[in-house]
Each structure stands twice: as structure tokens, then as C-alpha cells.
Amino acid sequence: MEWCKSELFTDSSSDKKYFGIKSFHPSYPDKHCLIMRVPRNININGGRSRNSSIRYTGEKGGESLIELISSGADWGAVIKYLGIHAGNKLDYCLKGVDVWYSQTLFEGGCYENAVLDGIQLSAYMTTMTRVFSNNNGRHSFSFGGPASNGGLASGSSTSISLNNCWSRRPGVSGFKVHNELWYSSWQSCGNDGAPDARTPLAYDFNNVKGVVLSGMGAEQTKKFMRIKSFRGLIINGIQLSRMGNKSPNPKLDYCIELVSGFDAVISGFSPVTSFSDKYDYDLYVSGATGNESVTILDHSIRSNRVGYKKSVLKGAFLYPDIFQWAVGRSQDSGFSRAGNTLFPSSGFSVNASFTGIQGTVVERQISIGKIGPGSLILYATPNSTHWNIIVDITMIRKTAPKSAVTRQFVVSKENNSIDLMGTIGEAQSDWTFNVPTGNGVITVLDAAENVEREFIVKVRFTSSDNSPIIFAV
């Protein structure tokens, strides 16, 4: 190695050439090999984008190959292209968690073959660009609070930016944040498992506030992301390949898990339904309190591929609808919805029970001018097996003698038997409503051609299976 003012260079002329370290620092026997006591404004240039130029070659196990040890919070280190290898004997390649290390810049480099984590760091105002962490036993990248502040789960890490960082073959997760992560942006990061050792979880966050994850990916990984608490979360652009268990069975519960929180916006889930055979849900809120508001900006996550579980099984949600689609629920086919009521247009086949919300009522209201004498089909129920339909008809006769009447009809179909279950209102002699073969039909019996009538009709349809209804008008 060679020092030039405040910069340390290591020879990187060949991937096969490296510096071997087999002993520990005398002040830290069986723990740390290299100590960096004052990282302020120090620059290290290791010359490595992949592979390692410094490797632990000893026989004894220990804690870290490089340990940051400072008497107080420190800042300003620049670590470029440093390749270090823990020899599958040391817990960490690089570790610094005694105090906050801020305004640190990592560029390139490779951190590999640690028993636990490639990098474990307590940091804020820190940027990592094109950093590679490979074949570590637990996490590739691990962030948290310092021991001086209560440990990894304490404090808030802020302004941590990861750009184009790569995790490969971690034993537990690629990217782990133990404490709260505030106002940070990660982009173009990826986690790759291996065919014989799929990563259990690519991204694992404890608590995020004002965090943007953009253009994130994973391959050969069982689950993509878990966030235990969220507020002001934005995820845009997700690409996945060879996800879930290697074989279709056993099927996993969900690909993305949000535990509980307040506001999240998601878009660009590019696999769409490619992994429906691998997961019960693409997106799941597992500890819903009712305050959650998860907005999906497009149809990349389909409305029948999301789910939630209440944190308290009894009682009502503060807000009943956890998921919202800015362009309408995909299972609603773009039709308007108000709560549990869907309002489709005419000419479309709609299944009430498969629109994404349990107990959906399909409703259509129409105004019909002069009919008749003759018949008009209101709706059809082709290939339907089980349904209930409520039809409200108000007839307004505009030709003398003027009159108005409202009637309600309840029709049901069970086991291929259609029954007019009940009616409200007095029967009329000049018009009628009937249900031949499951179609709803208004028939004007009055043969007079010059009688002007208006029918205002409301039809409500429910079904316990996938029975469809098609509105003819």
C-alpha cells in the first residue's frame, strides 16, 4: 500500500493479486485486523470494482477486517474501490457502529465473504454508489444507530443515498435498516440470490419516513421487501426475476409486506401477475390499524392481488379502505365505484364477486323514454348460477290521464331456478316487468301508440360466485 498525503492506494493490477492479513491488531486480539481511528477527511483508493485486494487469511475467527473506532462522532471519509474479503472467518468486512459516521462517501468496491455482514455502519448524510457486497452470511448492507446512542435499533439515519448498489448471495437479506430511516433516496439497487441458495428477503426496513425507492430489483430471491412501519413512502419501478421458492410449492404468503403505517404510493410493479403462482398476494398489509393509505398509481398491482390483516381482529377500522387505485381498481374494469357499489356501463359483462371488494353491489340507473307497445330488455344474465337482483321501476305517464307509480321487484336464482321473490307496489294493467330465462324485461301492454311514458329504473345485482350481469341499456 502507498500513502500520498491523505490518500491510501492499494495495488490492483491483477484480480489474482491481493494482500493477505492473518493477524489481529495488538490492542484488539481476536477481534479487529485493521483499525481506522480518525476517519475524518481520509481517502482510501483500493482500485477494485469487484473481487478483493485485502483478504483475511488467518485461521482464527474474529469480528472485523476493518473497524472504525472513534472517540466521538466523525465525518468526511471517502472510500473508493476498496475490495476486502473476510475469509469466511470474520463477522464483518467493514464495521463502524460505536458512534455516528456521517458525510461518508463510498464509491465502488467489493465487501465479501463475511460470516455476518459485508458492511455494518451507523451513518447519516452518507452516499454509496456502485458498491458491491457479495456472499455474506447475513446482510450485504446493514445500517443502524450507534452503540453510543443505544444500539442499532436506536436513533434515525437521515440522508442515506444508495445508487446502483448490488447485493449478491446474502444469507438473510440484501439490504437491512435496523433503525428509522428518514428523508433518503435509494435507486437502481438490486439483490441476487443463487439457484441453490435463494435470498430469503431482498430489502428489510424497520421504519421509513419520507423515503423514495426507485428502480429497485431482485432476482432469485424468495420475498422482495418488508417494511415494518411507514409514513411518506414512495416506491416506483420494481423489476423481479425468478422469485419465490424455486418450485411452485410451497406457495409463499406475499411478495411485498407493509406491516403498518400511514401513507405509501406505489407504481411500476413490472412483473404484474407473472408470479401469481408463487405468492398468495403481491402486496399485503399484515398489521393494519386502519390508518393506512396505500395508493397504487397504475394497474401494475391488480386489485385482486392485495390483502390485509387487522392488527386487532375486533372493532372497526378508522378508514375502511386501505388500498386505493388512482386509475380505479383493476378488477373494476375502469368503472366508477363508491364504496361497495360499482356502476358499470351498458354492454359489459360484470362479475360482482370478483371486482376486488367482497360484497360488491353492481348498480345501474337509467331513464327510458317512450316504450311500446312492446318489450325492452333491461339486463341479461348469461351463464349465471347464483344471484339476487332488486329492480326499482318508477313509471311516469305524461299523457292524460297523467299518473305515476313506483314498484319494486326482487328476483333470485339458485340451482338454475329463477324465482320472483317479492314485489312492492300495486300491479299495473298497462305495463309489467318479468324475468324470462333470467333477463329483466319491461313490457308495455297498452296498445295505444300515442301514450308518452318515462321509466326511471334502478337495478342492483349481487352474486356469491362469478355470475355475470350485462346491462342492455
C-alpha positions as CSV (number, residue, x, y, z in Angstrom):
1,M,0.0,0.0,0.0
2,E,1.2,3.5,-0.6
3,W,0.2,6.8,1.1
4,C,0.1,10.0,-0.9
5,K,-0.8,12.8,1.5
6,S,-4.2,11.8,2.9
7,E,-4.9,9.1,0.3
8,L,-4.1,5.4,0.5
9,F,-3.7,3.4,-2.6
10,T,-3.6,-0.4,-2.9
11,D,-2.1,-2.3,-5.8
12,S,-4.9,-3.6,-8.1
13,S,-3.0,-4.7,-11.1
14,S,-4.5,-8.2,-11.1
15,D,-7.6,-9.8,-9.7
16,K,-5.5,-12.7,-8.5
17,K,-3.1,-10.4,-6.6
18,Y,-4.1,-9.4,-3.0
19,F,-2.7,-8.5,0.4
20,G,-3.2,-11.2,3.0
21,I,-3.8,-10.4,6.7
22,K,-3.7,-13.2,9.2
23,S,-3.2,-11.4,12.5
24,F,-5.2,-9.0,14.7
25,H,-4.4,-5.6,15.9
26,P,-2.5,-6.0,19.2
27,S,-4.9,-3.7,21.1
28,Y,-7.9,-5.9,19.9
29,P,-6.8,-9.5,19.9
30,D,-9.1,-11.9,18.2
31,K,-11.4,-9.0,17.2
32,H,-10.2,-6.5,14.6
33,C,-7.4,-6.6,12.0
34,L,-7.2,-3.0,10.7
35,I,-8.2,0.0,12.8
36,M,-9.2,3.4,11.5
37,R,-9.3,5.7,14.5
38,V,-9.7,9.1,12.8
39,P,-11.7,8.7,9.6
40,R,-12.1,12.5,9.1
41,N,-11.2,13.5,5.6
42,I,-9.3,10.3,4.9
43,N,-9.3,8.9,1.4
44,I,-8.8,5.3,0.5
45,N,-8.5,4.1,-3.1
46,G,-8.5,0.4,-3.4
47,G,-8.7,0.1,-7.2
48,R,-11.4,-2.6,-7.1
49,S,-14.9,-2.7,-8.6
50,R,-15.2,-6.5,-8.0
51,N,-13.1,-9.0,-6.1
52,S,-10.8,-8.1,-3.2
53,S,-7.3,-6.7,-2.8
54,I,-7.2,-7.2,1.0
55,R,-8.1,-10.6,2.4
56,Y,-8.1,-12.2,5.8
57,T,-6.0,-15.4,5.6
58,G,-5.9,-16.3,9.2
59,E,-7.3,-19.4,10.9
60,K,-8.9,-17.8,13.9
61,G,-12.4,-16.3,13.8
62,G,-12.9,-12.6,14.7
63,E,-15.1,-9.6,14.4
64,S,-13.9,-7.4,11.6
65,L,-11.3,-6.9,9.0
66,I,-11.6,-3.1,9.1
67,E,-13.1,-1.4,12.2
68,L,-13.9,2.3,12.5
69,I,-13.1,3.3,16.1
70,S,-13.5,6.9,17.0
71,S,-13.8,8.8,20.3
72,G,-16.7,10.9,19.0
73,A,-19.0,11.3,16.0
74,D,-16.8,11.8,13.0
75,W,-17.2,12.5,9.3
76,G,-15.7,13.1,5.9
77,A,-14.2,9.7,4.9
78,V,-14.0,8.8,1.2
79,I,-13.6,5.1,0.5
80,K,-13.2,4.3,-3.2
81,Y,-13.0,0.9,-4.9
82,L,-11.9,-0.9,-1.7
83,G,-12.1,-4.7,-2.1
84,I,-11.9,-6.6,1.2
85,H,-12.5,-10.3,1.9
86,A,-13.3,-11.6,5.4
87,G,-12.2,-15.2,4.6
88,N,-15.4,-16.7,5.9
89,K,-13.9,-16.3,9.4
90,L,-14.6,-12.7,10.4
91,D,-18.1,-11.4,11.2
92,Y,-17.8,-8.2,9.2
93,C,-15.7,-6.9,6.3
94,L,-16.1,-3.3,7.4
95,K,-17.8,-2.2,10.6
96,G,-18.4,1.1,12.4
97,V,-21.1,1.3,14.9
98,D,-19.7,2.9,18.0
99,V,-20.6,6.5,17.1
100,W,-22.3,8.2,14.1
101,Y,-20.1,8.3,11.0
102,S,-21.5,11.0,8.7
103,Q,-20.8,12.6,5.4
104,T,-19.1,9.4,4.3
105,L,-18.8,8.6,0.6
106,F,-18.4,5.0,-0.7
107,E,-17.7,4.6,-4.4
108,G,-17.3,1.2,-6.0
109,G,-15.5,-1.6,-4.2
110,C,-16.4,-5.1,-3.0
111,Y,-17.1,-6.4,0.5
112,E,-17.4,-10.2,0.6
113,N,-17.4,-13.5,2.5
114,A,-18.2,-12.2,6.0
115,V,-19.8,-14.6,8.5
116,L,-22.4,-11.9,9.2
117,D,-22.5,-8.6,7.2
118,G,-20.4,-7.1,4.4
119,I,-20.8,-3.6,5.7
120,Q,-22.4,-2.6,9.0
121,L,-22.4,1.1,9.6
122,S,-24.1,3.8,11.8
123,A,-24.3,6.7,9.5
124,Y,-26.2,9.7,8.2
125,M,-25.5,12.1,5.3
126,T,-23.8,9.1,3.6
127,T,-23.8,8.1,-0.1
128,M,-22.9,4.7,-1.6
129,T,-22.5,4.4,-5.4
130,R,-21.9,1.2,-7.3
131,V,-20.9,-0.7,-4.2
132,F,-20.9,-4.5,-4.4
133,S,-21.4,-6.8,-1.4
134,N,-21.0,-10.5,-2.1
135,N,-21.6,-13.9,-0.4
136,N,-22.1,-12.7,3.2
137,G,-23.7,-14.9,5.8
138,R,-26.4,-12.4,7.0
139,H,-26.8,-9.0,5.3
140,S,-24.9,-7.4,2.5
141,F,-25.6,-3.8,3.6
142,S,-26.6,-3.2,7.2
143,F,-27.4,0.3,8.7
144,G,-28.5,1.3,12.2
145,G,-27.8,3.6,15.2
146,P,-24.6,3.6,17.1
147,A,-23.7,1.9,20.4
148,S,-23.2,5.4,21.9
149,N,-26.9,6.2,21.1
150,G,-28.4,2.9,22.3
151,G,-27.5,0.4,19.6
152,L,-28.6,-0.5,16.0
153,A,-32.3,-0.1,16.6
154,S,-31.9,3.5,18.1
155,G,-31.9,6.9,16.5
156,S,-32.7,8.0,13.0
157,S,-30.4,7.6,10.0
158,T,-31.0,10.5,7.6
159,S,-30.0,11.3,4.0
160,I,-28.6,7.9,3.2
161,S,-28.4,7.6,-0.6
162,L,-27.7,4.3,-2.3
163,N,-27.2,4.4,-6.1
164,N,-26.7,1.3,-8.2
165,C,-25.5,-0.9,-5.3
166,W,-25.5,-4.7,-5.7
167,S,-26.1,-7.4,-3.1
168,R,-25.3,-10.9,-4.1
169,R,-26.0,-14.2,-2.3
170,P,-26.7,-12.8,1.3
171,G,-27.9,-15.4,3.8
172,V,-30.8,-13.4,5.2
173,S,-31.3,-10.1,3.4
174,G,-29.5,-7.9,0.9
175,F,-30.3,-4.5,2.5
176,K,-31.2,-4.2,6.2
177,V,-32.0,-1.0,8.1
178,H,-32.4,-1.6,11.8
179,N,-33.5,1.8,13.0
180,E,-35.6,4.6,11.5
181,L,-34.6,5.8,8.0
182,W,-35.6,9.4,7.3
183,Y,-35.6,11.5,4.0
184,S,-33.5,9.2,1.9
185,S,-33.4,8.1,-1.7
186,W,-32.4,4.7,-3.0
187,Q,-32.3,3.9,-6.7
188,S,-31.2,1.2,-9.1
189,C,-30.2,-1.2,-6.4
190,G,-30.5,-5.0,-6.8
191,N,-30.3,-8.2,-4.9
192,D,-29.4,-11.5,-6.5
193,G,-29.6,-14.9,-4.8
194,A,-28.5,-18.1,-6.4
195,P,-30.3,-21.2,-7.8
196,D,-29.0,-23.3,-4.9
197,A,-29.4,-20.5,-2.3
198,R,-32.2,-18.1,-2.8
199,T,-32.1,-15.0,-0.6
200,P,-35.0,-15.0,1.9
201,L,-35.6,-11.2,1.7
202,A,-34.1,-8.6,-0.6
203,Y,-35.0,-5.4,1.4
204,D,-35.8,-5.2,5.1
205,F,-36.7,-1.9,6.7
206,N,-37.7,-1.3,10.3
207,N,-39.3,2.2,10.0
208,V,-39.2,4.6,7.0
209,K,-40.3,8.2,6.8
210,G,-40.1,10.3,3.7
211,V,-38.2,7.6,1.7
212,V,-38.1,7.1,-2.0
213,L,-37.2,3.7,-3.5
214,S,-36.8,4.0,-7.3
215,G,-35.9,1.4,-9.9
216,M,-35.3,-1.4,-7.4
217,G,-34.9,-5.1,-8.3
218,A,-34.3,-8.6,-7.2
219,E,-33.5,-12.0,-8.8
220,Q,-33.6,-15.5,-7.3
221,T,-35.0,-14.1,-4.1
222,K,-37.9,-15.5,-2.0
223,K,-39.5,-12.2,-1.0
224,F,-38.9,-8.7,-2.3
225,M,-39.5,-6.3,0.6
226,R,-40.7,-5.9,4.2
227,I,-41.3,-2.5,5.8
228,K,-42.5,-2.7,9.4
229,S,-43.6,0.9,9.7
230,F,-44.0,3.6,7.0
231,R,-45.0,7.2,6.5
232,G,-44.4,9.1,3.3
233,L,-43.1,6.1,1.4
234,I,-42.8,6.2,-2.4
235,I,-41.9,3.1,-4.4
236,N,-41.7,3.4,-8.2
237,G,-40.3,0.9,-10.6
238,I,-39.8,-2.7,-9.4
239,Q,-38.4,-5.5,-11.6
240,L,-38.2,-9.1,-10.4
241,S,-36.9,-12.3,-11.9
242,R,-37.1,-15.9,-10.7
243,M,-38.8,-15.0,-7.4
244,G,-40.4,-17.1,-4.7
245,N,-39.5,-20.7,-3.8
246,K,-37.6,-22.5,-6.5
247,S,-40.6,-24.8,-7.2
248,P,-44.2,-23.5,-7.1
249,N,-44.8,-25.2,-3.8
250,P,-44.9,-24.3,-1.1
251,K,-46.5,-21.0,-2.2
252,L,-45.4,-18.0,-0.2
253,D,-47.9,-15.6,1.5
254,Y,-46.7,-12.3,-0.1
255,C,-44.0,-10.7,-2.1
256,I,-44.2,-7.2,-0.6
257,E,-45.2,-6.7,3.1
258,L,-46.1,-3.4,4.7
259,V,-46.8,-4.0,8.4
260,S,-48.5,-0.8,9.5
261,G,-48.2,2.9,8.9
262,F,-49.9,5.9,7.2
263,D,-49.1,6.8,3.6
264,A,-47.5,4.9,0.8
265,V,-47.5,5.4,-3.0
266,I,-46.6,2.5,-5.3
267,S,-46.3,2.2,-9.1
268,G,-44.5,0.3,-11.8
269,F,-44.6,-3.2,-10.4
270,S,-43.4,-4.6,-13.7
271,P,-44.0,-8.4,-13.1
272,V,-47.8,-7.6,-12.8
273,T,-49.2,-11.2,-12.5
274,S,-46.0,-13.1,-13.5
275,F,-45.6,-14.5,-10.0
276,S,-49.2,-15.2,-9.1
277,D,-48.3,-18.9,-8.7
278,K,-45.6,-18.0,-6.2
279,Y,-47.5,-15.8,-3.8
280,D,-51.0,-15.5,-2.4
281,Y,-50.6,-11.7,-2.6
282,D,-48.3,-9.4,-4.4
283,L,-48.8,-6.7,-1.7
284,Y,-50.0,-7.2,1.8
285,V,-50.5,-5.0,4.9
286,S,-50.0,-7.5,7.7
287,G,-50.6,-5.3,10.8
288,A,-53.3,-2.9,9.6
289,T,-54.5,-0.4,12.2
290,G,-56.9,1.3,9.8
291,N,-54.8,4.4,9.4
292,E,-53.0,3.0,6.3
293,S,-53.5,4.6,2.9
294,V,-51.7,2.7,0.2
295,T,-52.2,4.3,-3.2
296,I,-51.4,2.4,-6.4
297,L,-50.9,4.8,-9.3
298,D,-51.5,2.3,-12.0
299,H,-52.7,-1.2,-12.7
300,S,-49.4,-2.9,-12.2
301,I,-50.6,-4.4,-8.9
302,R,-54.0,-5.8,-9.6
303,S,-56.8,-5.3,-7.1
304,N,-57.3,-9.0,-6.6
305,R,-53.6,-9.4,-5.7
306,V,-53.6,-7.2,-2.5
307,G,-54.7,-8.1,1.0
308,Y,-54.5,-7.0,4.6
309,K,-54.9,-8.4,8.2
310,K,-56.2,-6.3,11.1
311,S,-53.8,-5.8,14.0
312,V,-56.9,-6.0,16.2
313,L,-59.4,-8.5,14.9
314,K,-62.3,-7.0,16.7
315,G,-63.6,-3.5,16.1
316,A,-63.8,-1.3,13.0
317,F,-61.1,0.5,11.0
318,L,-60.8,4.2,11.3
319,Y,-60.6,4.2,7.5
320,P,-62.2,1.1,5.9
321,D,-60.4,1.1,2.6
322,I,-56.7,0.6,2.9
323,F,-55.9,0.4,-0.8
324,Q,-56.8,3.0,-3.4
325,W,-56.1,3.0,-7.1
326,A,-55.6,6.3,-8.8
327,V,-56.9,4.9,-12.1
328,G,-59.6,2.8,-10.5
329,R,-59.4,-0.8,-9.2
330,S,-58.1,-3.1,-12.0
331,Q,-60.9,-5.6,-11.2
332,D,-63.5,-2.9,-11.7
333,S,-62.5,-2.6,-15.4
334,G,-62.3,1.2,-15.1
335,F,-66.0,1.6,-13.9
336,S,-66.9,4.1,-11.2
337,R,-67.1,2.9,-7.7
338,A,-68.5,4.4,-4.4
339,G,-67.6,2.1,-1.5
340,N,-69.1,-1.3,-2.1
341,T,-71.2,-0.1,-5.1
342,L,-69.9,-0.5,-8.7
343,F,-71.5,1.5,-11.5
344,P,-70.8,-0.2,-14.9
345,S,-71.8,1.0,-18.4
346,S,-74.1,-1.0,-20.6
347,G,-72.9,-3.8,-22.8
348,F,-70.2,-5.1,-20.4
349,S,-70.1,-8.4,-18.5
350,V,-69.5,-7.6,-14.8
351,N,-68.9,-10.2,-12.0
352,A,-70.0,-8.7,-8.7
353,S,-67.9,-11.1,-6.5
354,F,-64.6,-10.7,-8.5
355,T,-64.3,-7.0,-8.6
356,G,-61.8,-6.8,-5.7
357,I,-64.1,-5.9,-2.8
358,Q,-66.1,-8.5,-1.0
359,G,-69.9,-7.9,-1.1
360,T,-69.8,-5.6,-4.1
361,V,-73.2,-4.4,-5.4
362,V,-73.4,-3.8,-9.1
363,E,-75.8,-1.0,-9.8
364,R,-77.1,0.8,-12.8
365,Q,-79.7,3.6,-13.0
366,I,-81.3,4.6,-16.3
367,S,-84.0,6.7,-17.7
368,I,-86.0,5.3,-20.6
369,G,-88.3,7.3,-22.8
370,K,-91.4,6.0,-24.7
371,I,-91.7,2.3,-25.0
372,G,-94.2,0.5,-26.9
373,P,-96.3,-1.0,-27.2
374,G,-93.8,-3.8,-26.9
375,S,-90.9,-5.0,-24.8
376,L,-87.4,-3.8,-23.8
377,I,-84.7,-5.9,-22.2
378,L,-83.0,-4.1,-19.2
379,Y,-80.3,-6.7,-18.5
380,A,-79.2,-10.2,-19.2
381,T,-77.6,-12.9,-17.0
382,P,-75.9,-15.3,-19.4
383,N,-74.2,-18.4,-17.8
384,S,-75.2,-17.2,-14.3
385,T,-75.9,-19.6,-11.5
386,H,-76.4,-17.8,-8.2
387,W,-77.6,-14.2,-7.9
388,N,-80.0,-11.7,-6.4
389,I,-81.4,-8.7,-8.3
390,I,-83.5,-5.8,-7.0
391,V,-85.3,-3.8,-9.7
392,D,-86.9,-0.4,-8.8
393,I,-89.1,1.0,-11.5
394,T,-90.9,4.3,-11.5
395,M,-93.3,4.9,-14.4
396,I,-94.4,8.4,-15.2
397,R,-97.3,8.7,-17.6
398,K,-97.1,12.1,-19.3
399,T,-100.2,11.7,-21.5
400,A,-103.6,12.3,-19.9
401,P,-104.8,10.9,-17.6
402,K,-101.4,11.7,-16.1
403,S,-100.1,9.4,-13.3
404,A,-97.0,7.9,-11.7
405,V,-96.3,4.7,-9.9
406,T,-93.3,3.0,-8.3
407,R,-92.8,-0.7,-8.0
408,Q,-90.0,-2.9,-6.7
409,F,-89.2,-6.5,-7.8
410,V,-86.8,-8.9,-6.1
411,V,-85.6,-11.8,-8.3
412,S,-83.3,-14.6,-7.3
413,K,-81.6,-17.5,-9.0
414,E,-80.4,-20.6,-7.1
415,N,-79.6,-24.0,-8.6
416,N,-80.8,-22.9,-12.0
417,S,-84.2,-22.0,-10.6
418,I,-85.4,-18.3,-11.1
419,D,-87.9,-17.0,-8.7
420,L,-89.7,-13.7,-8.4
421,M,-89.3,-13.5,-4.6
422,G,-91.3,-10.4,-3.9
423,T,-92.9,-7.2,-5.2
424,I,-93.8,-3.9,-3.6
425,G,-96.4,-1.6,-5.1
426,E,-99.7,-2.1,-6.8
427,A,-99.8,-4.2,-10.1
428,Q,-100.4,-2.2,-13.3
429,S,-102.6,-3.1,-16.2
430,D,-100.8,-1.1,-18.9
431,W,-97.2,-2.4,-18.2
432,T,-95.4,-5.2,-16.5
433,F,-91.9,-6.4,-15.5
434,N,-91.0,-10.1,-15.9
435,V,-87.8,-12.3,-16.0
436,P,-88.0,-14.9,-18.8
437,T,-84.8,-17.0,-18.8
438,G,-83.1,-14.7,-16.4
439,N,-83.4,-11.5,-18.5
440,G,-85.2,-8.5,-17.0
441,V,-87.8,-7.2,-19.4
442,I,-90.3,-4.3,-19.3
443,T,-93.3,-4.9,-21.5
444,V,-95.9,-2.2,-22.3
445,L,-99.3,-3.8,-22.6
446,D,-101.2,-0.7,-23.6
447,A,-101.7,-0.8,-27.4
448,A,-102.1,2.9,-27.8
449,E,-99.3,4.4,-29.8
450,N,-99.6,8.0,-28.7
451,V,-99.2,7.4,-24.9
452,E,-96.0,9.0,-23.7
453,R,-94.3,7.3,-20.7
454,E,-91.0,7.6,-19.0
455,F,-89.5,4.7,-16.9
456,I,-86.8,5.5,-14.3
457,V,-85.1,2.2,-13.4
458,K,-82.5,1.2,-10.8
459,V,-81.1,-2.3,-10.9
460,R,-78.9,-3.8,-8.1
461,F,-77.1,-7.1,-8.6
462,T,-75.2,-9.3,-6.1
463,S,-73.7,-12.7,-6.5
464,S,-71.9,-15.1,-4.3
465,D,-70.0,-16.7,-7.2
466,N,-68.7,-15.4,-10.5
467,S,-72.1,-15.0,-12.1
468,P,-72.1,-12.0,-14.5
469,I,-74.7,-9.5,-15.5
470,I,-74.8,-7.4,-18.7
471,F,-76.9,-4.3,-18.9
472,A,-78.6,-3.9,-22.3
473,V,-79.5,-0.2,-21.8
